[in-house]
Amino acid sequence: MELGSCKAGIFHPDIEFVKRKKGADGIETLDRILKSGGARVSISQIIKMKPGELLPVGFRRMFLDACFQVLDNDPEKIKEMGRNAPTLSPIQKLVMGYFLSPEKALKYAPTFWRDIYTEGEFVILEAEKNHARFAIKDFPLSKIFCSYMIGYTQGIGYLCRLKSVVCTETRCVHDGAEFCEFEISWSYL
């Protein structure tokens, strides 16, 4: 099943995270794992890509699987990598931290998804004052991606200057559900 394309910019913060955690050796290992898995693009090529250039979503799966291996097969490190991703863009930090509330960020999320991925759908299921549920539909990438999304959601919350952000996956396509569903709750500073 082909899953469309995604923008190269989503790889850049993850590469920086692996480099910060595992150094140049970690990047070399990541590259080696990708090459042995049949990847047609290297880490150095991705780094040189403009954020808007497209890569196959199947490569995103392969990349996250390789990161998981490099990061000691630890889902908590994948969540940390996800939390880290939104914090590397100065523009995203400015916009999210000073101009967007969590409610507005949540409303914008489906548009942001469509800007990054050509497939799948980000759907808001429920949004209340300090609580929301969302789903990612038609995008059965991998269980590692689900862990990454938990962390990414928390990272966005922290950029919105929230005191605490808790995100959990309540349903998963990889456990037989129709789609992946996440629940998020937060409190303000």
GUVONU-659553 format. One record per residue (C-alpha): x, y, z; residue in three letters. Coordinates in steps of 0.05 Angstrom, whole numbers, plus 32768, in hexadecimal, padded with zeros to 4 digits. Layout:
BEGIN
XYZala/...
This chain:
BEGIN
800080008000met/801E80427FEAglu/8016807A801Dleu/802580B87FF3gly/805980EC8003ser/80718116803Ccys/809C81548041lys/80E7814D804Eala/80E381828084gly/80C5815080B5ile/8105812780B3phe/8134816180C3his/81258168810Epro/8127811D8117asp/816C811880F7ile/818381508126glu/8166812A8161phe/818A80EA814Fval/81CA81118145lys/81C381338189arg/81B480F081AClys/81E380C28188lys/821680EF8165gly/823480E48120ala/82368099812Dasp/81EB80998136gly/81E180BC80F3ile/820F808A80D1glu/81E9805080F1thr/81A7806F80DBleu/81C180768094asp/81DB802D8095arg/8197801280ADile/8172803A8078leu/81A180238041lys/819B7FDA8057ser/814F7FE28055gly/81527FF9800Cgly/814D80448016ala/815E806C7FD8arg/816E80AB7FFEval/81A480B88032ser/81A380E38071ile/81D381158050ser/81A3811B8015gln/816881278043ile/818E815D8068ile/819B81818026lys/8151817D8011met/812581BA8017lys/80EE81B0804Cpro/80B881B08016gly/80D7817A7FEBglu/80B181387FECleu/80C680F28002leu/809B80B38002pro/807480A78042val/808E805F803Egly/80D3807D8049phe/80B880A18087arg/80A5805C80A3arg/80EA80418092met/810B807E80B1phe/80E4807A80F2leu/80F3803080F7asp/813D803E80EEala/813B80778122cys/811980468152phe/81548016814Agln/8188804D8152val/81648067818Fleu/816A802481B3asp/81258009819Fasn/8107803781D3asp/80C1805381C5pro/80CD808A81FAglu/810880A481D0lys/80DB80A68193ile/80A880CE81BBlys/80E180FD81D0glu/80F581048188met/80AD81168177gly/80AB814981B0arg/80EB81678196asn/80D4816F814Eala/80A881AD8154pro/80DC81D1817Fthr/811181D6814Aleu/80ED8207811Cser/80F5824F8134pro/80B78264810Dile/808E822B8129gln/80A5823C816Flys/809282848166leu/804E82778147val/803B823F8177met/8057825E81B5gly/803C82A581AEtyr/800382A6817Dphe/7FDE82648182leu/7FB6824781BBser/7FB081FB81C0pro/7F6A820081A5glu/7F8182268167lys/7FBC81F7815Eala/7F8C81BD815Fleu/7F5F81DE812Blys/7F9B81E980FFtyr/7FB581A18106ala/7F8D818280CCpro/7FA781B9809Dthr/7FEE81AE80B6phe/7FE6816380AAtrp/7FD0816F8062arg/800B819D8058asp/803C8167806Dile/801C81258056tyr/7FF781188014thr/7FD380DC8034glu/7FAD80CF8073gly/7F8080FD809Aglu/7F86812180DCphe/7F41812780FBval/7F2C814C813Aile/7EFA811F815Eleu/7EEE814A819Bglu/7F09818B81B5ala/7EFA81A881F9glu/7F1C81DB8227lys/7F5681AF8240asn/7F4A816F821Ahis/7F46815681D2ala/7F43811681AAarg/7F5D81108163phe/7F6580D88131ala/7F9580C980F9ile/7F6E80A380C4lys/7F84807D8087asp/7FCD8080809Bphe/7FE5803D80B7pro/802E805180B7leu/804B802C80F4ser/80458026813Flys/8085804E8145ile/806280888121phe/802B80858156cys/805F808D818Dser/807E80C68166tyr/803980E8815Fmet/802F80E581ABile/8070810A81B5gly/8064813A817Ctyr/8020814D8199thr/8040815A81DDgln/8076818481BBgly/804181B0819Aile/801E81B781DDgly/805E81CE81FEtyr/8068820181C6leu/8023821C81D6cys/803F8229821Carg/801581F6823Fleu/802981DE8285lys/801C8195827Aser/8009816E823Dval/7FF58125823Fval/7FE8810081FEcys/7FD680B681F9thr/7FC2808A81C0glu/7F7E806A81CFthr/7F758042818Farg/7FA7802A815Bcys/7FA1800C8116val/7FDB7FE08129his/7FB17FC18160asp/7F757FB68132gly/7F507FF98138ala/7F34801C80FCglu/7F6180588107phe/7F928074813Acys/7F72809F816Fglu/7F9680CC81A0phe/7F7F80F081DEglu/7FA1812E81F7ile/7F9681568237ser/7FBB8194824Ftrp/7FBE81CA8283ser/7FD48212827Dtyr/80108234829Dleu/
